[in-house]
Amino acid sequence: MKNKKFVNVLLGVLALMLVVGMAYQFTPNLGSLFNRQTGTPALKVNGETVTVEDLEALRRGNPVLSSTDTGLLGDDFKTYVVAQKARQVLYIQAAKDIDVSKNDVNAEVTKVREQNQLTDNKKWTDALQGAGLTDAAFRKQVRDGLAVQRKVESIQKTAAPATDAEAQLYYTLNQTNFLSDARIVGRQIVVADEDKAKSLLAQVKAGGDFAALATANSSEGKDRGGALGPIENGAPRPVAQVALPAEVGTAAFALTSGGVTDVIKSGGKFYIVKVEKYLAPTPKPFAEAKTDVLTAVNEQKKNAAVEAWGDKLAADMKLEYIDLNWKAEDPTVAKVAGQNIPYSEVIGQVVGNQQFTGLLQQVPADQAAQLVNGI
């Protein structure tokens, strides 16, 4: 839950980071996500005005949120939009002390223009106008995004490094996250002629000795009967999938019950692989997995530090409604490990689900609300 919550906390940050996914900023729906200079006041976050246009743009910029704005579901989405926008404003306010130079901003703007094929000044101006932005307003958004990013990085640095005890506990609870690669014990026949490969496959299927055929015909490993790995104690050593060309490895490792592949062409050669034994992934010993475990725990602790920072900002936030049509209730619906879970975060699990978003785009508009509500 903590990891999921942290992702939600950073959604607002990432939405502001123009260095990420800039191509989206010039689509009709998403371009107006960023603050316009004028608009109808809807609410204030610590005294800073958020307009109706800001909130509507955020809603329209997501296919789930824009699926309906009426009924109970519309009210739920309004709750999420207000909470999300308030978080964005909070993060920008909290990052006011971060220095971002004009050169930093210019470099990011140049990157954006190049990534979106907007190096021509007229195309750039037209794109900004289409998004409802001036160049100065856009550069402010870039500055804000970089400041928030650096603020988050500074908060992450305050997290204490993972201890061996923490790493051992994390490993014990998450061993399935640290698995060895699947391996196979097998042999291969590699030839340069497709017809010859097909003939050899027919012989194998008719009961021919694979090792003998490999020794007599294969251009690789013939001195060990086509064994994929070196011979140890009279048997081929298991190999991982990376030991084979991509197409060959995919076919061979699909034979989890053993067997022989069809003829597979790769790199101008033709392969036949016999899988004698498939060895499924198993948890790595702690000593072998320790580096990855420490990385995971350190990342978790950094995330927790940022989560606590974001929660503190939210707890101290003063939210005032100017337009009561946007007044939203966001009650705590659960408490997990001492953390309050507001309703907006539950809604966020649906809104931020990329697979669900793709599914939503495939259904008629009149079915969208029902589908969302079901999820």
C-alpha positions in Angstrom: 0.0 0.0 0.0 2.8 2.4 0.8 4.3 2.0 -2.6 1.0 2.6 -4.3 0.4 5.6 -2.1 3.7 7.0 -3.0 2.9 6.6 -6.7 -0.2 8.6 -6.1 1.6 11.3 -4.2 4.0 11.8 -7.1 1.3 11.8 -9.8 0.9 15.5 -9.3 4.6 16.0 -9.4 5.1 14.0 -12.6 2.2 15.9 -14.3 4.2 19.1 -13.8 7.5 17.7 -15.0 7.8 18.9 -18.5 10.9 17.0 -18.9 8.8 13.8 -18.9 6.5 12.9 -21.8 6.6 16.3 -23.4 4.9 15.1 -26.6 1.6 15.0 -24.7 1.7 18.7 -23.9 0.6 19.7 -27.4 -2.4 17.4 -27.8 -5.7 19.3 -27.8 -6.8 17.8 -24.4 -3.6 17.9 -22.5 -2.0 21.2 -23.6 -4.4 23.2 -21.4 -3.5 21.2 -18.3 -1.1 23.9 -17.4 -2.2 27.2 -15.8 -3.6 29.9 -18.0 -3.0 33.4 -17.0 -6.7 34.3 -16.6 -9.8 32.3 -15.7 -12.7 32.0 -13.3 -11.5 31.4 -9.6 -12.7 28.1 -8.3 -10.7 27.6 -5.1 -7.6 28.7 -3.3 -4.7 26.5 -2.0 -2.8 28.3 0.7 -4.1 31.5 -0.7 -3.1 30.7 -4.3 -6.0 30.8 -6.8 -6.9 27.8 -8.9 -9.3 28.5 -11.8 -12.3 26.5 -13.1 -10.4 26.3 -16.4 -7.4 24.7 -14.6 -9.7 22.0 -13.1 -11.7 21.4 -16.3 -8.5 21.0 -18.3 -7.2 18.4 -15.8 -10.5 16.5 -16.1 -10.6 16.6 -19.9 -7.0 15.5 -20.1 -7.8 12.0 -18.8 -10.1 9.7 -20.7 -11.5 8.2 -17.5 -12.2 11.5 -15.8 -13.8 12.9 -19.0 -16.1 9.9 -19.4 -18.7 11.6 -17.3 -19.2 14.7 -15.2 -22.7 14.0 -13.8 -24.1 11.8 -11.1 -22.3 10.1 -8.3 -19.4 9.1 -10.6 -19.1 12.7 -11.7 -18.9 13.8 -8.1 -16.2 11.1 -7.4 -14.1 12.4 -10.4 -14.5 16.0 -9.1 -13.1 14.9 -5.8 -10.1 13.4 -7.5 -9.5 16.4 -9.8 -9.6 18.9 -6.9 -7.3 16.7 -4.8 -4.9 16.2 -7.6 -4.7 19.9 -8.6 -4.3 20.9 -4.9 -1.3 18.5 -4.6 0.3 20.0 -7.7 0.0 23.5 -6.3 1.3 22.4 -2.9 4.4 20.8 -4.5 5.2 24.0 -6.5 4.7 26.1 -3.4 7.0 23.8 -1.4 9.7 24.0 -4.1 9.9 27.8 -4.2 13.2 27.7 -2.4 14.9 25.6 -5.1 17.1 27.5 -7.4 16.6 26.8 -11.2 18.7 28.9 -13.5 17.6 30.4 -16.8 20.2 28.1 -18.5 18.5 25.1 -16.9 15.1 26.2 -18.2 16.5 27.1 -21.7 18.1 23.6 -21.9 14.8 21.9 -21.1 12.8 24.1 -23.5 15.3 23.3 -26.3 14.9 19.6 -25.5 11.1 19.9 -25.7 11.3 21.7 -29.0 13.6 19.1 -30.5 11.6 16.1 -29.3 8.4 17.6 -30.7 9.9 18.8 -34.0 9.2 22.4 -33.1 12.6 24.0 -33.7 11.0 26.4 -36.2 9.9 29.5 -34.3 6.6 29.8 -36.0 5.7 26.2 -35.3 6.7 26.6 -31.7 4.6 29.8 -31.3 1.6 28.1 -32.9 1.9 25.0 -30.7 2.0 27.2 -27.6 -1.0 29.2 -28.7 -2.9 26.0 -29.4 -2.2 25.0 -25.8 -3.3 28.3 -24.5 0.2 29.3 -23.4 2.7 32.1 -24.0 6.4 31.3 -24.1 6.9 33.0 -20.8 4.1 30.9 -19.2 5.5 27.7 -20.6 9.0 28.5 -19.3 7.4 29.1 -15.8 5.9 25.6 -16.0 9.3 24.2 -16.9 10.9 26.1 -14.0 8.2 24.8 -11.6 8.6 21.2 -12.9 12.4 21.3 -12.5 12.1 22.8 -9.0 9.7 20.1 -7.8 11.9 17.4 -9.3 14.9 18.8 -7.4 12.9 19.2 -4.2 11.8 15.6 -4.4 15.5 14.5 -4.9 16.6 16.6 -1.9 13.9 14.9 0.2 15.0 11.5 -1.0 18.6 12.2 0.1 17.4 12.6 3.7 16.5 8.9 3.9 18.9 6.8 6.0 20.7 4.1 4.0 19.3 0.6 4.4 20.9 -1.6 7.1 21.8 -5.2 6.7 19.0 -6.1 9.1 16.4 -4.2 7.0 17.7 -5.8 3.8 17.5 -9.3 5.4 13.9 -8.7 6.5 12.9 -7.3 3.1 14.5 -10.3 1.4 12.7 -12.8 3.7 9.3 -11.1 2.9 9.9 -10.7 -0.8 12.0 -13.6 -2.0 9.9 -14.0 -5.1 11.2 -10.6 -6.3 14.7 -12.0 -6.4 14.7 -15.0 -8.6 17.4 -16.6 -10.7 16.9 -16.7 -14.4 15.2 -19.7 -15.9 17.7 -22.1 -17.5 17.7 -25.1 -19.7 19.8 -28.2 -20.2 19.9 -28.8 -24.0 21.6 -29.2 -27.3 21.5 -27.5 -30.6 22.1 -28.1 -34.3 23.1 -25.1 -36.3 23.5 -25.2 -40.1 23.6 -22.6 -42.9 21.1 -24.4 -45.2 17.4 -24.4 -44.5 16.6 -27.5 -46.4 19.4 -29.4 -44.5 18.0 -28.1 -41.3 14.5 -29.4 -42.2 16.0 -32.8 -43.1 17.8 -33.0 -39.8 14.7 -32.1 -37.9 12.8 -34.8 -39.7 15.5 -37.3 -38.6 15.3 -36.1 -35.0 11.5 -36.5 -35.0 11.9 -40.0 -36.5 14.0 -41.0 -33.5 17.5 -40.0 -34.6 20.1 -39.4 -31.9 20.2 -35.6 -31.5 23.8 -35.5 -30.1 25.1 -37.7 -32.9 23.4 -35.6 -35.6 24.8 -32.4 -34.0 28.3 -33.9 -33.9 28.1 -34.8 -37.6 26.4 -31.6 -38.9 26.3 -28.7 -36.5 28.6 -25.7 -37.1 28.4 -24.9 -33.3 29.2 -27.2 -30.4 29.8 -30.2 -32.5 32.7 -31.3 -30.3 30.3 -31.8 -27.4 27.3 -33.2 -29.3 25.7 -29.8 -29.7 25.5 -29.2 -26.0 24.5 -25.6 -25.2 26.8 -25.4 -22.2 30.1 -27.1 -21.4 30.0 -30.7 -20.4 30.3 -31.2 -16.6 30.2 -34.6 -15.0 29.0 -36.1 -18.3 26.1 -33.7 -18.8 25.7 -30.3 -20.4 25.7 -27.4 -18.0 22.4 -25.4 -17.8 22.3 -22.1 -19.7 20.2 -19.0 -19.5 18.1 -17.6 -22.4 20.7 -15.0 -23.2 23.1 -17.7 -24.3 20.9 -18.1 -27.4 19.9 -15.7 -30.2 16.7 -13.9 -29.3 14.3 -15.9 -31.6 15.9 -19.2 -30.7 15.9 -18.5 -27.0 12.2 -17.5 -27.1 11.3 -20.8 -28.8 13.5 -23.0 -26.7 12.4 -21.5 -23.3 8.8 -22.0 -24.3 9.4 -25.7 -24.0 9.0 -25.9 -20.3 8.2 -29.6 -20.4 11.1 -30.3 -22.8 11.0 -31.2 -26.5 12.4 -30.0 -29.8 11.9 -26.7 -31.5 11.0 -26.2 -35.2 13.7 -24.9 -37.5 14.4 -21.3 -36.5 16.2 -18.8 -38.7 18.4 -16.3 -36.9 21.4 -14.3 -38.2 21.5 -16.2 -41.5 21.7 -19.5 -39.8 19.1 -22.2 -39.0 18.7 -23.6 -35.5 17.1 -26.7 -34.0 17.2 -26.9 -30.2 16.4 -29.9 -28.0 15.4 -29.0 -24.5 16.3 -31.9 -22.2 15.4 -30.2 -19.0 13.8 -26.9 -18.1 14.9 -25.3 -14.8 12.3 -22.8 -13.5 13.5 -19.6 -11.7 14.2 -20.1 -8.0 14.9 -17.5 -5.2 18.5 -16.4 -5.2 20.4 -16.9 -1.9 20.5 -13.7 0.1 24.2 -13.2 -0.5 23.7 -13.3 -4.2 20.6 -11.0 -4.1 21.9 -8.6 -1.5 22.9 -5.8 -3.9 19.5 -5.8 -5.5 17.8 -6.1 -2.1 19.7 -3.1 -0.7 18.7 -1.1 -3.8 15.0 -2.0 -3.3 15.1 -1.1 0.4 16.9 2.2 -0.2 14.3 3.1 -2.9 11.5 2.2 -0.5 13.0 4.4 2.2 13.4 7.3 -0.2 9.8 6.9 -1.3 8.7 6.9 2.3 10.5 10.1 3.0 8.8 11.8 0.0 5.5 10.4 1.0 5.8 11.8 4.5 6.8 15.1 3.1 3.7 15.2 0.8 1.4 14.1 3.6 2.7 16.9 5.9 2.1 19.4 3.1 -1.5 18.1 2.7 -2.2 18.1 6.4 -1.1 21.7 6.7 -2.9 22.8 3.6 -5.6 25.5 3.7 -8.1 24.8 1.0 -10.8 27.5 0.4 -13.7 27.1 -2.1 -14.7 30.1 -4.1 -17.0 28.4 -6.6 -19.1 26.0 -4.5 -19.8 23.9 -7.6 -16.3 22.5 -7.1 -16.5 21.9 -3.4 -15.6 18.2 -2.9 -15.6 15.9 0.1 -12.5 13.7 0.4 -13.0 11.6 3.6 -10.6 9.1 5.0 -11.8 5.7 4.0 -9.1 3.5 5.5 -6.1 3.5 7.7 -3.2 1.3 6.8 0.0 1.0 8.9 -0.9 4.3 10.6 -1.5 6.1 7.3 -4.8 7.7 6.4 -6.1 6.8 2.9 -8.4 9.5 1.5 -11.1 8.6 -1.0 -9.4 10.5 -3.8 -6.5 7.9 -3.7 -8.9 5.1 -4.1 -10.3 6.9 -7.2 -6.8 7.4 -8.4 -6.2 3.6 -8.6 -8.8 3.6 -11.4 -7.9 6.8 -13.0 -4.2 5.9 -13.2 -4.7 2.3 -14.5 -3.2 2.4 -18.0 -4.8 -1.0 -19.0 -8.2 0.2 -17.9 -7.7 3.5 -19.7 -7.1 1.6 -22.9 -10.2 -0.5 -22.4 -12.3 2.6 -21.7 -11.3 4.0 -25.1 -12.8 0.9 -26.8 -16.3 1.2 -25.4 -19.2 3.5 -26.4 -19.5 6.7 -24.4 -22.9 5.6 -23.0 -21.2 2.5 -21.4 -18.1 4.3 -20.0 -19.6 5.4 -16.7 -21.0 2.0 -16.0 -17.6 0.4 -16.8 -15.7 2.9 -14.5 -18.2 2.4 -11.7 -17.8 -1.3 -11.9 -14.1 -1.1 -11.6 
